[in-house]
Structures are given as structure tokens and as C-alpha cells.
Amino acid sequence: LDEDDVRNPAVIADNVGDNVGDIAGMGADLFGSFAESSCAALVIAAQTGGLTLTTTEAGALSIWENWGFVSFPLVISCTGIVACFIT
């Protein structure tokens, strides 16, 4: 059999391995993009509260005062994960 003949089991195994590697790489890229966008949304949400809320006695904003802003991106992400499990 030729080296690239589809009847050769090694060629089939090589093609399967290539496809698995491509899918795993794409999944890693998607997870990285999701994690980076989630972190960015959390940072922006934490700072948004500083525009509308007053400071604490120490002069710094507490994360608990901005919890409504910070929890919104988390709720959106969790809703998407639950929807994936349901469907």
C-alpha cells in the first residue's frame, strides 16, 4: 500500500489524530477567549460601581457595594452553561 492510501490503517489513525488535535486546539482557543472576556467584564463591572456609589469610611470602594455590577457577568455566563446542559 502507498503511504497515503486510505486503506492503510496508519493513514486513518494519522487523520483521526490530526482531527482530534485540531478540535482540541479550537476548544482551547474558545476557552481562552471566553475566560479573557469574562475577566474583562468583571474588571469593568467592578469599576463601574465607583462611578455611581459613594466610598466607604476608609475611602476605598468595597467589592460588596459593587456586587450587583460584578455578579451580572457571572450570572450571564452561568445561564449559558446551564442552557448548554439542558440542550
N, C-alpha and C positions, 0 to 999 in steps of 0.2 A: 504494500500500500504506500501511496505517496505520503509525504509529510503533512500535507493539508487536506487529505482525503477525509470526508465526513464519516466514512465507515471506520476510521481509526479511533479507538476509544480514547486515546490520549488527546486527540484533537477535540473531542467532545468535552472531556474534562477540562481542557485548557479554556475552551469557550465559556463553560459554566463558571469557572473561576474568574475569568475576566468580567462576566456579567455581575457576579456577586460582589467583586471589588468595586465596580462602578456604582452599584446601588448603595453599598456601604459608604462610599465616599460622598455620594449625593446626600445620604441621610446625615452624615457628619456636617456637611455644609449647611443643610437646613437647620439642624440643631444649633449650630454656631450662630447663624443669623437670628434665630428665634431668641436665643439667650442674650445676644447683644442688644436686640431691640427691646427686650423686656427690661434689661438693666437701664437702658437709656430712658425708658418710660418711667421707671421708678425714680431715677435721679431727677427728672423734670418734674414729676409729681411731688416729690419731697420739697423742691424749691418753690413750686407754685404756691404752696400754703404760706410761704413767707411774704407773699405779696398781699395777702388778704387777712392774715391773722396777726395778733399782737405778740410781742415777745414775752417770755417768762421772766421771773424775778432775776434770774442770772443773766438775762439779756440775750439768750440764745433760744431759738425755736425748738420745741420738743417734738420728737417724732410722733408722739401720741396726739399732739394737737393737729398734725397733718395726716393722721391715719386714714381719714376718708379719701384724701387725694392719693395716698400711696397704695391703698388697697384696691382702687379701681382697676389698674392694670393687672393686678393679681387675679381679681375676680373675672376679668375678661379671659385671661389665659386658662384659668380653671374651668370656665364654661366651655371653652373649646376642647379641652381634654375630656371632659365628661361627655360632650357631644360625640367625640370620636369613639368613645367606648360604647355609647348607645347605638350608634350607626355601625 
